[in-house]
Amino acid sequence: MTSLQLFGVIFMTSVFLLSPSYAGLARCPERCTCRQRLTVVDCSEAGFTAIPTIPTTVQALILDNNPLVTLAPDVFCNATETRQLSLQNCQLRSISQLAFRGMKRLISLVLAKNSLSELPAELLVGNNQLENLVLSDNKFKISSLAPVISGLRNLKMLDLGNNIVDGESLPVEFSELVRLKTLKLDKVVISELSAGYLKPLANLSVTELVISGNLSNISQYALSDMTSLETLDVSDSAMMSYDAANLLHGLKNSTYLTVLNMDYVFNRPKTNSTIHKHFFQPLMSTSLKVIHFRGNPRAFNGILQHRLFKSLHGLTELYLDSCALHAVHSDALHGLGHLNVLSLKSNFLTCYDKPVCGFLMNKGHEFLSNLEILDLSYNNIVSSPDLVFHGRIFPKLQTLALSYNRLNRLSDGLFRGLDKLRFLDLAGNPIGVVEPEVFSDLSQLTTLHVNSTDVLHYLPDGMFEGCKKLKILDLADGDISEVDPRAFENLKKLEYLNLRNNYLGATASFSNATFGASDLWKLDLGYNRLTTLPGFISRLSGLQELFLDNNYLQDDSVLGLANNTVLQILDLSYNSITRVDQAFVKRHPRLSKVTMEGNPFICDCSLHRIGDSFLRANVTVVNYQSHNCAIPQSARGETIFTYKPSRWNCGLKDGIVPIVCVLCTLLVCLLAAIVRRVGCDRARIQIKDFCNWDNCYFRLSSNLEATDLNDQDSRL
C-alpha cells in the first residue's frame, strides 16, 4: 500500500468516526440510562413513541412502559449484539415480521402486558438462540401461537399466562420444543382439563409447570404424562375439592416432584371444599419436600386432621397459613420426621390446653425433632400453664415467631431447653409480666423482638441475663418508662438496641444504665421524653448510628456527644436545639449523615457559614430545606444554611473587632513603656480585655505609690 493510499484509508476512517451517525451509535440515547459501557441500556418510561437510536454495543435493552403501539421492520437493526430485550407494557397492537431481523444473539424476549392478539408466523425465524419468551397478559389465542414457536428448539421457558386457552389440548407444535423446562399458563380459564390436554408435553422434560386460574373437570390422568415434573404451581385456581384430588392422583408417577403450590385453591363460594384424610396419599411415591397450602379456610373445617400428612415422610417445609385452624391435634403432623419449616401463621389457634395445640405440648412425640422454624404469629395464643415450647419436643428449633398473639405473661420455663434458638419474635403481644428467668435457657439467641407491647412499663434487673449472644434487641413502640440500670449489663454482644417510641425520660436509673457491650453500634431513642442526653451514651465509644429525634433535647445535648468520635449517622430532628456551632463537624470526624430539622434555631452570626463546614466535611444533611430559622422574626422561612445576617454586624464581629482589640493592646503596651521610661517603676498596670461578639474595650488602671509630679519633672 502506497503512502497516498494509507493516507486515504486513515482520512476516511477519521471522517466516519467523527460523523454524526457513528456518534449516535456510540453514545447513550437521550432519556435513557446506560451502564457497563453501553452494554445495558434502560429506556423504560421515557415517553418514546418510536424506538430510539440504539448503540451497537448494547446487550440488554429495556424499553418497558413506552407508548410504542407498533414495531416497524428492522427497527432493531443496530442491536445485533443484544441478548435481552424487554418491551413490557408498551401498548403494542402489531409487530412487523421483520422487526427482530438481525438479532441473532437474542436469548430473552419479553412482550408481556400489551394488546397483541396475533404475531406473524415468521417473526422469530432468525432468532434460533432464543431461550426465554414471555407473552403473558395479552389477547392471544394459544392455538394461534403454534407457528410462531414451532422452530424455537432452544426455548427453555415459555410464559403464556393470562391469554385465551382454546382447543381441547395444547397445539401439537409444543412437542417440538425439545429443551423446554418451564411452561406458565397462570390466570387462564380451562373448562376441561382432560387427560390429553398436556399430551404434547409428554416426551419433553418439563420440570416446572404453572397452571392456574379457573380450572374445572380435571381428569385423574391430566398430569400423568408429566413424569419429569419437579415443581407444580396451581395456586389461585378456584378448584372443587374433588378436582384437586384428581389433580394429585395424576402425580403419582411424578417421582421427581419436590415442590407443590396449592395456595388459595378452595375459594369458590358456597361449595364444599373439605379434603379427606387420604388427600395427599397419591404423592407418597414422589420426592415431595415443600407444600404451600395457604389461604384454604374451607379445606379443614377448623381442625387439622389426624395423620393427614403421614405418607409424606420426606416433607421438609409445610405452609398452612390462613386456613382458619382452631386446633392442631397431637398426631396431626405424625410422620413428618424430616420437617424443618412449619408455618401456621394467621389462624385462630389459642393453645389454652393440650387438645387445641397438642403438637406443642405432648412430650412423648418426637416427630418434630428436626424442626428449625416455627411460625405461629397472628393467632390467638394465650398464656397458660400448659403452654411450653420445650427443647425435648423441638431440640433443633432456631426460629420461633409468636408475634401478635394474646400472650400477657412470660412465665419461667416458657422456652425451657431451647438452647439452639437464635430468633424469637414476641412483638404485638399484651405482655405485662416478665418473670426473671424466662429467657435464661436461650444461650444462643441473637435476635429478640418484644416491640409493640402496650402494657410493659419496666425492664427489671437481669431480664435478659441468659441471652449472652444477643445482638439485636427490639423494644420499640411500647409503654416502657423505667429501666433498671443493670437491665442490659449482661448483653456483652449487643449491637443494636431499639427503644424507639416509648416513654423514657431523663431519669437517673436510665441515665446510669450500664452496658457490657463494647460492640453496640446502633441506638434508637427517638420518640421518647428525653430532656437531657442520657449519661451512658458518652460511654458507648463504638456507637456509629444514634437516633434521638422527637424528644425535648436542648443545646447542651449536642455538646454531650463530643466523646463519640466514630459517630457516622446522627438524627437530632424535632427537639429544642437552638444552636449548632461550627466545631460540631470537627468533633465528629466520621460523620456522614445528619438530620436536625424541626428545631427552633436562632439564626445569628454563630450560624454564619455553618453550611460550609458541613460541605467541606462531606456530610449529608437530610432534608436540609427543612432546617429553618425560628428567631429572629425576619429570618423565618430561611434555612440555617442559606441565612445571611447583616454584613456590617457579622463583618465587625468576624474581622474589625479582633483588629481593634489588637491595636488597643499595642497602644496600652506603648503607654506602659512610656510610663516605665519616665521612672514609674512601681506602677502596676492592669489590662482587662473584654473582647466578645458585641463589644471590645479596655481598662487601664495605674496605681502610683507616693510619686510626686515635681519629682517626675526633675527626673525628666
Order of alpha helices (4+ residues) and beta strands (2+ residues): alpha-alpha-beta-beta-beta-beta-beta-beta-beta-beta-alpha-beta-beta-beta-beta-alpha-beta-beta-beta-beta-beta-beta-alpha-beta-beta-beta-beta-beta-beta-beta-beta-beta-beta-alpha-beta-beta-alpha-beta-alpha-beta-beta-alpha-beta-beta-alpha-alpha-beta-beta-alpha
